[in-house]
Amino acid sequence: MTNFDIVPNRRNPNSLNKWMWYPKDVLPMWVADMDFPAPKPILNTLHKAVDQGVLGYELPSKALKETVAARMDRLYGWKVKPEAVVAVTGIVSGFSVAARIACTPKKGVLLQTPVYNEFHEVKTNLGIPQLDAPFIKHVDGNILSYEIDWVIFEKQVKKAGMFLLCNPHNPLGIIFSRKDLLRMAEICIKNNVLIVSDEIHSELLLDGNKFSPLAKLSSEIAKHTITLIAPSKTFNVPGLFCGFAIIPEKDLRARYEKEVGNLRLHVSSMGLFAAQTAFSGQCEGWLADLRRYLTANRDFLVEYVTEYMPEVRLTIPEATYLGWLDFSQTKIKGSPYEFFLKNAKVALSEGRLFGREGEGHVRLNFGTSRKLLTLGLDRMRKALRSL
């Protein structure tokens, strides 16, 4: 069993990570990396590469592409040809490349809000319209849930060149049902809209939940879809900047690869080495332990907020290590992010970064030790009581 109660010290004066971003007395529970060491097989691979001594250029090998394809088959029964796998420097650059080939000043990017803050940067970086299709929010006691607003989705998709799907969803933790995936895909294909599915959290499943890639649902959907995956969130190696775009359709893949080449998006050698080990199946025991720990942390978060902060609403994520908390019914005036940073010395993610619907909300990273999670929640509870 892996001991996730031990958190390494990341307070390095020569570094600028989430632990060094704010003053020393602030507990960082914001950016989406975990406080756990990467699995030993990955660390051993990286040590071996360093010990070899030559840190030269590396290109994605045939063996690596075969490993990625084999993992899709092993996990989901999704038959992917190795040549359909394109290495990218990460999910953000991956969907940015897709937008460059699919969108125009008249045909923008469709988002389901609130959604991952980097999705909102595409419109600015490329000078294209952003089309929001906000979820319908439901409240049951203090538990939040969300569903697709099909009327607005169908309306907005007509003005889009690309639909950027987040599944599992960041920050809501939703794993979309097969029925919803099929309907979204059908609408997009009908309107000639490229589907880009960010599935980076697809292996961070809680409660033993199951996941299926959108593109696996049918060969027709696969032709119109770019699937983005990476070992970075699952195995906590985001700083190595390595991900993959899976593009079964040959012409679409050629356009995508050309744009990747134009932008010189070369993946680091260490990222490629780590991905080979991560996706080869050597870390499955570690991952099973991680899922159990994150599920227990999720349950603790929900129980704590329900008991000690009953006026606060929150999601019960089905995947990811991200909680979404609504403070709009509390006495906090203004931004809860700013309130807790000042009064609790806890740094969370500002909800407004995820869209207008995030006003009064924060995202909390529970990918940390139970001790630190408890400390953060205790600080937040005391700050709320002070009101």
C-alpha positions in Angstrom: 0.0 0.0 0.0 1.3 3.5 -0.9 1.4 5.9 2.0 -0.3 9.1 0.7 -0.3 10.6 4.2 3.4 11.7 3.7 3.8 14.9 1.7 7.2 16.0 0.5 8.4 19.5 1.3 8.2 21.6 -1.8 9.2 24.9 -0.3 12.3 25.4 -2.3 13.6 29.1 -2.6 14.9 28.4 -6.1 11.5 27.1 -7.2 8.1 28.7 -8.0 5.5 26.0 -7.5 2.1 26.2 -5.7 3.8 26.1 -2.3 5.9 29.1 -3.2 3.3 31.2 -5.0 1.8 32.7 -1.8 3.4 33.7 1.5 4.7 31.0 3.8 1.6 31.0 6.1 -0.8 30.3 3.2 -1.9 26.7 2.5 -2.1 26.1 -1.3 -5.2 24.1 -2.3 -5.6 25.7 -5.8 -3.6 24.6 -8.8 -4.4 21.0 -10.0 -1.3 19.1 -9.1 -1.3 16.6 -6.2 1.0 16.7 -3.2 2.1 13.1 -3.7 5.4 11.8 -5.2 5.1 10.2 -8.6 5.1 6.4 -8.7 8.5 4.7 -8.1 8.6 3.1 -11.6 8.4 6.5 -13.2 11.0 8.0 -10.8 13.3 5.0 -11.5 12.9 5.6 -15.3 13.9 9.3 -14.8 16.8 8.5 -12.6 18.1 6.0 -15.2 17.8 8.6 -17.9 19.8 11.1 -15.8 22.4 8.5 -14.8 22.9 7.7 -18.5 24.1 11.3 -18.7 23.1 12.5 -22.2 19.9 14.6 -22.2 19.6 14.9 -25.9 16.7 15.3 -28.3 14.1 12.5 -28.3 11.2 12.0 -30.7 8.0 10.0 -29.9 9.0 6.5 -30.7 6.9 3.8 -32.4 7.0 1.9 -29.2 5.5 4.8 -27.2 2.7 5.2 -29.7 2.0 1.5 -29.5 2.0 1.7 -25.7 -0.6 4.5 -25.7 -2.8 2.6 -28.2 -2.4 -0.6 -26.1 -3.6 1.3 -23.0 -6.7 2.5 -24.8 -7.5 -1.1 -25.7 -6.7 -2.5 -22.3 -8.7 0.1 -20.4 -11.7 0.6 -22.7 -11.5 -1.9 -25.5 -10.9 1.0 -27.8 -8.9 -0.1 -30.9 -6.6 2.7 -31.8 -3.9 2.5 -34.4 -0.5 3.6 -33.2 -0.2 6.1 -36.1 -3.3 7.9 -34.8 -1.3 9.0 -31.7 0.3 12.4 -31.9 2.5 13.6 -29.0 1.9 17.2 -27.8 3.3 19.3 -25.0 0.2 19.0 -23.0 -3.6 19.2 -23.1 -3.7 23.0 -23.2 -1.4 23.2 -26.2 -3.3 20.2 -27.6 -6.7 21.9 -27.7 -5.1 25.2 -28.8 -3.7 23.5 -31.9 -7.1 22.0 -32.6 -8.7 25.5 -32.4 -6.2 26.8 -34.9 -7.3 24.3 -37.5 -11.1 24.3 -36.7 -12.0 27.9 -35.7 -12.2 31.2 -37.5 -13.2 34.8 -36.5 -16.8 33.7 -37.4 -16.7 30.1 -36.1 -15.7 30.0 -32.5 -15.2 27.6 -29.7 -18.2 26.1 -27.7 -17.7 25.6 -23.9 -20.0 24.2 -21.2 -19.6 26.5 -18.3 -18.4 26.7 -15.6 -15.3 24.9 -17.0 -11.5 24.7 -16.7 -10.1 28.2 -16.8 -7.6 27.5 -19.6 -10.5 26.8 -21.9 -11.5 30.5 -21.6 -8.1 31.6 -22.9 -8.6 30.1 -26.3 -10.8 33.0 -27.5 -8.1 35.6 -26.5 -5.1 33.7 -27.8 -6.7 33.1 -31.2 -9.0 36.0 -31.6 -12.1 33.9 -32.0 -15.6 34.0 -30.5 -16.4 32.0 -27.3 -19.8 30.4 -27.2 -21.0 29.4 -23.7 -23.6 26.7 -23.1 -24.0 26.9 -19.3 -25.1 23.9 -17.4 -28.4 23.8 -15.5 -27.6 23.9 -11.8 -29.6 21.8 -9.3 -29.5 22.0 -5.5 -30.6 19.2 -3.2 -29.9 20.2 0.4 -26.3 21.4 0.2 -25.4 19.1 -2.7 -24.9 20.6 -6.2 -25.5 18.7 -9.4 -25.5 19.9 -13.0 -27.1 18.8 -16.3 -26.7 19.9 -19.9 -29.1 22.6 -21.2 -29.9 21.1 -24.6 -31.8 24.1 -25.9 -28.8 26.5 -25.5 -26.3 23.8 -26.5 -28.1 23.3 -29.9 -28.4 27.0 -30.3 -24.7 27.8 -29.6 -23.3 24.9 -31.6 -24.5 26.4 -34.9 -22.0 29.3 -34.4 -19.1 27.1 -33.5 -16.1 25.6 -35.4 -15.1 23.4 -32.4 -16.8 22.0 -29.3 -14.3 21.7 -26.4 -15.6 18.9 -24.1 -14.2 18.3 -20.7 -14.9 14.7 -19.6 -14.5 14.0 -16.7 -15.4 17.6 -16.1 -13.1 20.1 -14.4 -14.2 21.5 -11.9 -17.6 19.7 -11.6 -16.3 16.2 -11.5 -19.0 14.9 -13.9 -18.5 11.7 -15.9 -20.9 12.2 -18.8 -23.3 9.4 -19.5 -23.2 7.4 -22.8 -26.6 8.9 -23.6 -25.4 12.5 -23.2 -22.2 11.8 -25.1 -24.0 10.4 -28.0 -26.4 13.3 -28.1 -23.7 15.9 -27.9 -21.7 14.1 -30.7 -24.8 13.8 -32.9 -25.5 17.5 -32.6 -21.9 18.4 -33.4 -21.6 16.1 -36.4 -24.9 17.4 -37.8 -23.6 20.9 -37.6 -20.1 20.0 -38.9 -18.4 21.0 -35.7 -15.1 19.4 -34.6 -15.2 17.7 -31.2 -12.2 18.0 -29.0 -12.5 15.9 -25.9 -10.2 16.7 -23.0 -10.0 13.4 -21.1 -7.0 14.1 -19.0 -8.8 13.1 -15.7 -10.2 9.9 -17.2 -8.2 7.6 -15.0 -8.8 9.5 -11.7 -12.1 7.6 -11.1 -13.7 7.7 -7.7 -16.1 5.1 -6.1 -15.0 2.6 -8.8 -16.8 4.6 -11.5 -16.3 3.6 -15.1 -15.3 5.8 -18.0 -15.5 5.4 -21.8 -13.8 7.7 -24.3 -16.2 9.6 -26.5 -14.5 8.5 -29.7 -15.0 4.9 -28.8 -18.8 5.1 -29.1 -18.8 4.8 -32.9 -16.5 5.0 -35.9 -18.5 8.0 -37.2 -17.9 9.9 -33.9 -14.2 9.0 -34.0 -13.9 10.5 -37.5 -15.0 13.9 -36.0 -13.1 13.8 -32.7 -9.7 14.6 -31.4 -9.2 12.9 -28.0 -6.6 14.5 -25.6 -5.0 12.4 -22.9 -1.9 12.5 -20.7 -0.2 10.7 -17.8 0.2 14.1 -16.1 -2.8 14.2 -13.7 -3.1 10.5 -13.1 0.5 9.9 -12.2 1.3 13.5 -10.9 3.9 14.4 -13.5 2.3 17.6 -15.0 5.6 19.5 -15.0 7.1 17.1 -17.6 4.7 18.5 -20.2 3.8 15.4 -22.3 0.4 14.5 -23.6 -1.2 12.8 -26.6 -3.8 13.7 -29.2 -5.6 10.6 -30.6 -6.9 11.4 -34.1 -8.2 8.3 -36.1 -9.2 10.3 -39.2 -6.2 10.6 -41.5 -6.8 14.0 -43.1 -7.7 15.6 -39.8 -4.6 14.1 -38.2 -2.4 15.4 -41.1 -3.7 19.0 -40.6 -3.2 18.7 -36.9 0.4 17.4 -37.2 1.3 20.1 -39.6 0.2 22.8 -37.1 2.0 21.1 -34.3 5.1 21.2 -36.5 4.6 24.8 -37.5 4.5 25.8 -33.8 7.5 23.6 -32.9 5.7 21.9 -30.0 8.5 19.5 -29.2 7.9 17.2 -26.1 10.8 16.9 -23.7 12.8 13.7 -23.5 11.9 13.2 -19.8 8.2 13.6 -20.6 8.4 10.9 -23.2 10.3 8.5 -20.9 7.8 9.0 -18.1 4.8 8.5 -20.4 6.2 5.2 -21.6 6.5 3.9 -18.1 3.2 5.4 -16.9 1.1 3.9 -19.7 2.9 0.6 -19.8 1.1 -0.8 -16.8 3.9 -0.6 -14.2 2.1 1.8 -11.9 -1.3 0.1 -11.6 -1.0 -0.8 -7.9 0.0 2.8 -7.1 -3.0 4.1 -9.1 -5.5 1.7 -7.3 -4.2 3.0 -4.0 -4.5 6.6 -5.2 -8.1 6.2 -6.3 -9.0 4.8 -2.9 -7.3 7.6 -1.1 -8.9 10.3 -3.2 -12.3 8.7 -2.9 -11.9 8.8 0.9 -10.7 12.4 0.8 -13.7 13.3 -1.4 -16.1 11.7 1.1 -14.4 13.4 4.0 -14.7 16.8 2.2 -18.4 16.3 1.6 -19.1 15.1 5.2 -17.1 17.9 6.7 -18.8 20.7 4.7 -22.2 19.1 5.3 -21.7 19.0 9.1 -19.7 22.1 9.9 -20.5 24.5 7.0 -24.1 23.5 6.2 -24.8 26.8 4.4 -22.1 25.9 1.8 -23.1 23.9 -1.2 -20.7 21.5 -3.0 -20.5 18.8 -5.7 -19.9 15.1 -5.1 -17.3 14.6 -8.0 -17.4 11.2 -9.7 -13.8 11.7 -10.9 -10.8 14.1 -10.5 -9.5 15.4 -7.1 -11.3 18.7 -7.4 -14.2 19.9 -5.3 -16.5 22.8 -6.4 -17.9 24.8 -3.5 -20.7 27.4 -3.6 -20.5 30.2 -0.9 -23.2 32.4 -2.4 -25.6 31.5 0.5 -23.1 32.5 3.2 -22.4 36.0 4.7 -19.2 36.4 2.6 -19.4 39.7 0.7 -17.5 39.6 -2.6 -15.1 36.9 -3.7 -14.8 33.8 -1.4 -11.4 33.2 -2.9 -10.2 36.6 -1.6 -12.0 36.1 1.7 -10.3 32.8 2.5 -6.9 33.9 1.3 -7.1 36.9 3.7 -9.0 35.4 6.6 -8.1 31.7 6.6 -4.7 31.8 4.8 -6.0 29.2 2.4 -5.4 29.6 -1.4 -8.2 28.2 -3.5 -9.1 28.7 -7.2 -11.2 31.7 -7.9 -14.5 30.5 -9.3 -14.9 33.4 -11.7 -12.0 32.0 -13.7 -14.3 29.2 -14.8 -16.9 31.4 -16.2 -19.6 33.8 -15.1 -21.4 30.9 -13.4 -18.5 30.6 -11.1 -19.2 33.8 -9.2 -19.4 33.1 -5.5 -17.7 29.7 -6.0 -14.2 28.2 -5.5 -12.4 25.1 -6.7 -10.6 23.1 -3.9 -7.9 20.5 -4.6 -8.3 17.6 -2.3 -5.3 15.7 -3.9 -3.3 16.1 -0.7 -2.8 14.4 2.6 -5.8 14.0 4.9 -4.0 16.1 7.5 -3.5 19.0 5.2 -7.1 18.7 3.9 -8.4 18.8 7.4 -6.1 21.8 8.3 -7.5 23.7 5.3 -11.1 23.0 6.1 -10.6 23.9 9.7 -9.2 27.2 8.7 -12.1 27.9 6.4 -14.6 26.9 9.0 -13.2 29.3 11.6 -13.1 32.1 9.0 -16.7 31.6 8.2 -17.7 31.5 11.9 -16.0 34.8 12.4 -18.7 36.4 10.3 
